[in-house]
Amino acid sequence: MKSRAEMVTLVQSKVRLLHYAMGTEDAYCGWIARYYDFCNGLPTNLSPEQKAERFLTELAVRQRLSARTQNQAFAALLFLYKQVLGRPLQGIDALRAKQPRRERTSPSREQIRLFRSAVEDTVATPAKLIVDLLYGCGLRVSEPLELRVKDVLWGDGDTGHLLLRGAKGGKDRRVPVPRSCTGALRRQMEFARSVWDWDRTNAPEFGVTLPYALSTKYPRAPFQWQWFWVFPAQSHCVDPRSGKHVRFHLLHDNIQRSVQRAAIKVGLDGLITPHVLRHAYATHSREPIESLRQLLGHSSIETTAGYIHPVVDRASNPLDDLLR
């Protein structure tokens, strides 16, 4: 029988072989570790299906985890048995927690205006610019942070586009840069250039991470300006996958903390998060729904429609009619 560490390593290797995201790797490895510990307390004569069902029941009944969390755990188990152990679970595919249908909401324009006034930059984080890109372009929190210099496409005057590579679902998409952000974005790229220059002079062996095996195919690319981050981190770190010292981009935690501090300052704590800014963009946008779908990177127009409430906005009210 393999040890807990050996099983997690097998899962990690298969995840990387299939080019899953780092977040997926962390989630799957975490769930498999928990599942391994749980199975140690079960009778040895149970089938894999019975073990999986008992684990999911534990999460739902005793730990009362949400449907989304239960389904993430279930996806990890399906991956373990099918991709790692080569023995797909039988008769359990239909066992999914039913997720409640939530109404998508977003802050008002006035609340966004108030929140923006409270956002402050720090030495490590140009929070004002990142917040404006999240709201002004409808981005997921990872998307501006993972921008590379070559992904910022300047046009004439104050026009520009962001080319978002390998976004959710592996889909590339292009979004326009708000004109109010072009000056700050150009200044940020000048700052990134100064960091890149410093690295080339003082740490020439430290490059950036590249997707897949591009660093093997193009050995000089990790050290080239075009591949550098628009939002580089303050210091170097060790890449968990290659083990090399690299310059990474700002982490999600940096912008999460900046957004939380600003929200608390104006009494909007719990209402505004980085992802809520994307919701606000979708709700406040004047774009036709098909254009909005493409800008947000949604596969289904039904997903985009969840942010728009035309029936509610146009509905009459019998009380107002009565009192008119």
TIVO-752092 format. One record per residue (C-alpha): chain; residue in three letters; x, y, z. Coordinates in nm, 2 decimals. Layout:
BEGIN
- A;Ala;X;Y;Z
...
This chain:
BEGIN
- A;Met;0.00;0.00;0.00
- A;Lys;0.14;0.34;-0.10
- A;Ser;0.19;0.60;0.17
- A;Arg;0.00;0.93;0.19
- A;Ala;0.30;1.12;0.05
- A;Glu;0.34;0.88;-0.24
- A;Met;-0.02;0.90;-0.33
- A;Val;-0.02;1.28;-0.33
- A;Thr;0.30;1.28;-0.55
- A;Leu;0.13;1.05;-0.80
- A;Val;-0.17;1.29;-0.82
- A;Gln;0.06;1.59;-0.86
- A;Ser;0.26;1.42;-1.14
- A;Lys;-0.06;1.34;-1.33
- A;Val;-0.20;1.69;-1.29
- A;Arg;0.12;1.84;-1.43
- A;Leu;0.12;1.59;-1.71
- A;Leu;-0.22;1.71;-1.82
- A;His;-0.12;2.07;-1.78
- A;Tyr;-0.38;2.16;-1.52
- A;Ala;-0.36;2.49;-1.34
- A;Met;-0.16;2.53;-1.02
- A;Gly;-0.48;2.60;-0.83
- A;Thr;-0.63;2.28;-0.95
- A;Glu;-0.31;2.09;-0.85
- A;Asp;-0.33;2.24;-0.50
- A;Ala;-0.70;2.16;-0.46
- A;Tyr;-0.67;1.80;-0.58
- A;Cys;-0.37;1.72;-0.38
- A;Gly;-0.53;1.86;-0.07
- A;Trp;-0.85;1.66;-0.12
- A;Ile;-0.67;1.34;-0.19
- A;Ala;-0.46;1.38;0.13
- A;Arg;-0.78;1.42;0.33
- A;Tyr;-0.94;1.13;0.16
- A;Tyr;-0.64;0.91;0.23
- A;Asp;-0.66;1.00;0.60
- A;Phe;-1.04;0.93;0.60
- A;Cys;-1.00;0.59;0.44
- A;Asn;-0.75;0.48;0.71
- A;Gly;-1.04;0.46;0.95
- A;Leu;-1.27;0.26;0.73
- A;Pro;-1.30;-0.12;0.70
- A;Thr;-1.07;-0.27;0.45
- A;Asn;-1.34;-0.47;0.27
- A;Leu;-1.52;-0.17;0.14
- A;Ser;-1.52;-0.10;-0.24
- A;Pro;-1.38;0.23;-0.37
- A;Glu;-1.73;0.34;-0.45
- A;Gln;-1.84;0.28;-0.09
- A;Lys;-1.54;0.46;0.04
- A;Ala;-1.60;0.76;-0.19
- A;Glu;-1.97;0.78;-0.09
- A;Arg;-1.89;0.77;0.28
- A;Phe;-1.63;1.05;0.24
- A;Leu;-1.88;1.27;0.05
- A;Thr;-2.15;1.19;0.30
- A;Glu;-1.90;1.30;0.58
- A;Leu;-1.85;1.63;0.40
- A;Ala;-2.22;1.69;0.34
- A;Val;-2.38;1.57;0.67
- A;Arg;-2.12;1.61;0.94
- A;Gln;-1.90;1.89;0.81
- A;Arg;-2.19;2.07;0.62
- A;Leu;-1.97;2.19;0.34
- A;Ser;-2.13;2.37;0.05
- A;Ala;-2.24;2.20;-0.27
- A;Arg;-1.96;2.37;-0.46
- A;Thr;-1.70;2.24;-0.21
- A;Gln;-1.84;1.89;-0.21
- A;Asn;-1.84;1.88;-0.59
- A;Gln;-1.47;1.99;-0.60
- A;Ala;-1.39;1.70;-0.36
- A;Phe;-1.58;1.46;-0.58
- A;Ala;-1.40;1.58;-0.89
- A;Ala;-1.07;1.51;-0.71
- A;Leu;-1.18;1.16;-0.63
- A;Leu;-1.29;1.09;-0.99
- A;Phe;-0.95;1.22;-1.10
- A;Leu;-0.77;0.99;-0.86
- A;Tyr;-0.95;0.67;-0.96
- A;Lys;-0.96;0.74;-1.33
- A;Gln;-0.64;0.92;-1.41
- A;Val;-0.40;0.80;-1.14
- A;Leu;-0.52;0.45;-1.04
- A;Gly;-0.67;0.35;-1.37
- A;Arg;-0.99;0.22;-1.21
- A;Pro;-1.28;0.47;-1.28
- A;Leu;-1.55;0.48;-1.01
- A;Gln;-1.86;0.29;-1.13
- A;Gly;-2.22;0.39;-1.06
- A;Ile;-2.13;0.71;-0.87
- A;Asp;-2.11;0.97;-1.15
- A;Ala;-2.46;1.09;-1.07
- A;Leu;-2.37;1.16;-0.70
- A;Arg;-2.35;1.54;-0.71
- A;Ala;-2.46;1.79;-0.46
- A;Lys;-2.73;2.02;-0.60
- A;Gln;-2.61;2.38;-0.60
- A;Pro;-2.87;2.64;-0.52
- A;Arg;-2.94;2.89;-0.80
- A;Arg;-2.81;3.22;-0.67
- A;Glu;-2.91;3.56;-0.80
- A;Arg;-2.60;3.75;-0.91
- A;Thr;-2.57;4.09;-0.75
- A;Ser;-2.32;4.37;-0.77
- A;Pro;-2.25;4.70;-0.59
- A;Ser;-2.41;5.02;-0.73
- A;Arg;-2.21;5.27;-0.94
- A;Glu;-2.20;5.50;-0.64
- A;Gln;-2.06;5.23;-0.41
- A;Ile;-1.79;5.15;-0.67
- A;Arg;-1.71;5.53;-0.68
- A;Leu;-1.68;5.54;-0.30
- A;Phe;-1.47;5.22;-0.29
- A;Arg;-1.23;5.35;-0.56
- A;Ser;-1.17;5.66;-0.36
- A;Ala;-1.05;5.45;-0.07
- A;Val;-0.81;5.22;-0.26
- A;Glu;-0.44;5.30;-0.18
- A;Asp;-0.12;5.19;-0.35
- A;Thr;0.15;5.02;-0.14
- A;Val;0.52;4.98;-0.21
- A;Ala;0.45;4.63;-0.34
- A;Thr;0.11;4.67;-0.50
- A;Pro;-0.02;4.93;-0.75
- A;Ala;-0.37;4.86;-0.62
- A;Lys;-0.54;5.15;-0.79
- A;Leu;-0.45;5.05;-1.14
- A;Ile;-0.53;4.68;-1.08
- A;Val;-0.87;4.76;-0.93
- A;Asp;-0.95;4.99;-1.23
- A;Leu;-0.85;4.71;-1.47
- A;Leu;-1.07;4.46;-1.28
- A;Tyr;-1.37;4.68;-1.29
- A;Gly;-1.30;4.86;-1.62
- A;Cys;-1.22;4.54;-1.82
- A;Gly;-1.43;4.28;-1.63
- A;Leu;-1.12;4.08;-1.54
- A;Arg;-1.08;3.79;-1.31
- A;Val;-0.83;3.87;-1.03
- A;Ser;-0.55;3.65;-1.19
- A;Glu;-0.58;3.80;-1.53
- A;Pro;-0.42;4.14;-1.48
- A;Leu;-0.15;3.99;-1.25
- A;Glu;-0.05;3.74;-1.52
- A;Leu;-0.01;3.99;-1.80
- A;Arg;0.32;4.00;-1.98
- A;Val;0.47;4.30;-2.16
- A;Lys;0.39;4.14;-2.50
- A;Asp;0.03;4.11;-2.40
- A;Val;-0.03;4.49;-2.38
- A;Leu;-0.10;4.61;-2.73
- A;Trp;-0.09;4.98;-2.78
- A;Gly;-0.29;5.15;-3.06
- A;Asp;-0.30;5.52;-3.17
- A;Gly;-0.32;5.78;-2.89
- A;Asp;-0.47;5.65;-2.57
- A;Thr;-0.61;5.33;-2.71
- A;Gly;-0.48;4.99;-2.62
- A;His;-0.58;4.63;-2.58
- A;Leu;-0.50;4.36;-2.33
- A;Leu;-0.45;4.01;-2.47
- A;Leu;-0.54;3.76;-2.20
- A;Arg;-0.36;3.44;-2.26
- A;Gly;-0.49;3.10;-2.13
- A;Ala;-0.77;3.24;-1.93
- A;Lys;-1.03;3.02;-1.76
- A;Gly;-1.10;2.72;-1.98
- A;Gly;-0.78;2.78;-2.17
- A;Lys;-0.94;3.05;-2.39
- A;Asp;-0.75;3.36;-2.51
- A;Arg;-0.95;3.68;-2.54
- A;Arg;-0.89;4.05;-2.60
- A;Val;-1.03;4.34;-2.41
- A;Pro;-0.99;4.72;-2.46
- A;Val;-0.80;4.92;-2.20
- A;Pro;-1.01;5.20;-2.04
- A;Arg;-0.88;5.53;-2.16
- A;Ser;-0.86;5.65;-1.80
- A;Cys;-0.61;5.37;-1.73
- A;Thr;-0.36;5.42;-2.02
- A;Gly;-0.14;5.67;-1.84
- A;Ala;-0.11;5.46;-1.52
- A;Leu;-0.06;5.14;-1.73
- A;Arg;0.23;5.31;-1.92
- A;Arg;0.39;5.42;-1.60
- A;Gln;0.35;5.07;-1.46
- A;Met;0.53;4.93;-1.76
- A;Glu;0.81;5.18;-1.71
- A;Phe;0.84;5.05;-1.35
- A;Ala;0.84;4.69;-1.47
- A;Arg;1.12;4.79;-1.72
- A;Ser;1.33;4.92;-1.43
- A;Val;1.28;4.59;-1.24
- A;Trp;1.38;4.40;-1.55
- A;Asp;1.69;4.61;-1.60
- A;Trp;1.79;4.55;-1.24
- A;Asp;1.75;4.17;-1.28
- A;Arg;1.96;4.17;-1.60
- A;Thr;2.24;4.36;-1.42
- A;Asn;2.23;4.21;-1.07
- A;Ala;2.06;3.87;-1.12
- A;Pro;2.12;3.77;-1.48
- A;Glu;2.05;3.40;-1.41
- A;Phe;1.70;3.48;-1.27
- A;Gly;1.43;3.48;-1.54
- A;Val;1.05;3.44;-1.54
- A;Thr;0.84;3.13;-1.56
- A;Leu;0.70;3.03;-1.90
- A;Pro;0.40;2.81;-1.98
- A;Tyr;0.46;2.45;-2.07
- A;Ala;0.82;2.38;-2.20
- A;Leu;0.88;2.71;-2.38
- A;Ser;1.18;2.78;-2.17
- A;Thr;1.34;2.46;-2.31
- A;Lys;1.24;2.54;-2.66
- A;Tyr;1.35;2.90;-2.63
- A;Pro;1.62;2.92;-2.36
- A;Arg;1.66;3.29;-2.38
- A;Ala;1.29;3.37;-2.35
- A;Pro;1.27;3.38;-1.97
- A;Phe;1.52;3.67;-1.97
- A;Gln;1.37;3.87;-2.25
- A;Trp;1.18;4.19;-2.19
- A;Gln;0.87;4.09;-2.39
- A;Trp;0.81;3.79;-2.16
- A;Phe;0.85;4.00;-1.84
- A;Trp;0.56;4.06;-1.61
- A;Val;0.36;4.39;-1.62
- A;Phe;0.31;4.35;-1.24
- A;Pro;0.64;4.19;-1.12
- A;Ala;0.67;4.08;-0.76
- A;Gln;0.91;4.27;-0.53
- A;Ser;1.16;3.99;-0.48
- A;His;1.26;3.66;-0.63
- A;Cys;1.12;3.32;-0.53
- A;Val;1.16;2.95;-0.60
- A;Asp;0.93;2.82;-0.87
- A;Pro;0.75;2.52;-0.71
- A;Arg;0.74;2.32;-1.04
- A;Ser;1.09;2.37;-1.18
- A;Gly;1.28;2.45;-0.85
- A;Lys;1.45;2.75;-1.01
- A;His;1.48;3.09;-0.87
- A;Val;1.26;3.32;-1.07
- A;Arg;1.09;3.66;-1.07
- A;Phe;0.72;3.59;-1.04
- A;His;0.43;3.83;-1.08
- A;Leu;0.23;3.98;-0.79
- A;Leu;0.03;3.72;-0.60
- A;His;-0.35;3.73;-0.56
- A;Asp;-0.31;3.79;-0.19
- A;Asn;-0.16;4.13;-0.25
- A;Ile;-0.47;4.26;-0.43
- A;Gln;-0.71;4.08;-0.21
- A;Arg;-0.56;4.26;0.10
- A;Ser;-0.57;4.60;-0.08
- A;Val;-0.93;4.55;-0.18
- A;Gln;-1.03;4.44;0.17
- A;Arg;-0.86;4.73;0.34
- A;Ala;-1.04;4.98;0.11
- A;Ala;-1.38;4.81;0.15
- A;Ile;-1.35;4.82;0.53
- A;Lys;-1.25;5.19;0.52
- A;Val;-1.58;5.29;0.35
- A;Gly;-1.81;5.04;0.52
- A;Leu;-1.83;4.80;0.22
- A;Asp;-1.65;4.50;0.38
- A;Gly;-1.81;4.18;0.27
- A;Leu;-1.98;4.35;-0.03
- A;Ile;-1.68;4.42;-0.25
- A;Thr;-1.41;4.17;-0.34
- A;Pro;-1.19;4.15;-0.65
- A;His;-1.43;3.91;-0.83
- A;Val;-1.73;4.13;-0.74
- A;Leu;-1.56;4.41;-0.94
- A;Arg;-1.60;4.18;-1.24
- A;His;-1.97;4.13;-1.16
- A;Ala;-2.01;4.51;-1.13
- A;Tyr;-1.85;4.55;-1.48
- A;Ala;-2.10;4.30;-1.63
- A;Thr;-2.40;4.47;-1.46
- A;His;-2.30;4.83;-1.53
- A;Ser;-2.18;4.77;-1.89
- A;Arg;-2.38;4.92;-2.18
- A;Glu;-2.26;4.66;-2.43
- A;Pro;-2.51;4.43;-2.61
- A;Ile;-2.53;4.09;-2.44
- A;Glu;-2.33;3.90;-2.71
- A;Ser;-2.05;4.16;-2.70
- A;Leu;-2.05;4.14;-2.32
- A;Arg;-2.03;3.76;-2.34
- A;Gln;-1.71;3.78;-2.55
- A;Leu;-1.55;4.05;-2.34
- A;Leu;-1.61;3.84;-2.02
- A;Gly;-1.49;3.52;-2.19
- A;His;-1.81;3.33;-2.12
- A;Ser;-1.88;3.01;-2.32
- A;Ser;-2.25;3.04;-2.27
- A;Ile;-2.47;3.34;-2.31
- A;Glu;-2.69;3.21;-2.03
- A;Thr;-2.40;3.28;-1.79
- A;Thr;-2.38;3.64;-1.91
- A;Ala;-2.75;3.69;-1.89
- A;Gly;-2.73;3.62;-1.52
- A;Tyr;-2.58;3.96;-1.47
- A;Ile;-2.86;4.14;-1.65
- A;His;-3.21;4.19;-1.52
- A;Pro;-3.42;4.36;-1.79
- A;Val;-3.75;4.21;-1.67
- A;Val;-3.70;4.35;-1.32
- A;Asp;-3.58;4.68;-1.45
- A;Arg;-3.88;4.73;-1.67
- A;Ala;-4.14;4.58;-1.44
- A;Ser;-4.44;4.80;-1.33
- A;Asn;-4.56;4.80;-0.98
- A;Pro;-4.93;4.79;-0.88
- A;Leu;-4.87;4.99;-0.56
- A;Asp;-4.71;5.27;-0.76
- A;Asp;-5.00;5.26;-1.01
- A;Leu;-5.25;5.27;-0.73
- A;Leu;-5.09;5.57;-0.56
- A;Arg;-5.02;5.76;-0.89
